[in-house]
Amino acid sequence: MNKSWILDFLDEKKYRIFHGLRLSNRKQFFHMDTLLLTKRFAMILEVKNWNGTFILEPNFHQHIRIHNEKEEAFHDPISQAEH
């Protein structure tokens, strides 16, 4: 099954969907998981495939995952997408 199967329901005449974009701002490269374009808006979709229990730490811009009795810290995907 396609990882973005839900997007398959969108009308191809109204929506343009780009996966795995690697773009440049002339200084550096950056990555977008999925870019959804319409005539009225552009939406960046940041996709995570995580499991376990997650704790959002907005003051530190990170998420903490607890899985198999182990804690791991991840960068906040909201900050990542805003950047």
Number of C-alpha atoms within 10 A of each C-alpha: 4 7 8 10 9 8 13 10 7 12 9 10 7 9 14 14 15 13 13 10 12 10 11 10 7 6 6 7 9 11 13 16 15 17 16 15 15 12 8 5 7 13 11 14 13 14 12 8 5 9 9 12 12 16 11 14 13 11 6 9 14 17 18 17 19 15 13 8 7 8 12 10 14 12 13 16 15 12 11 10 13 7 7
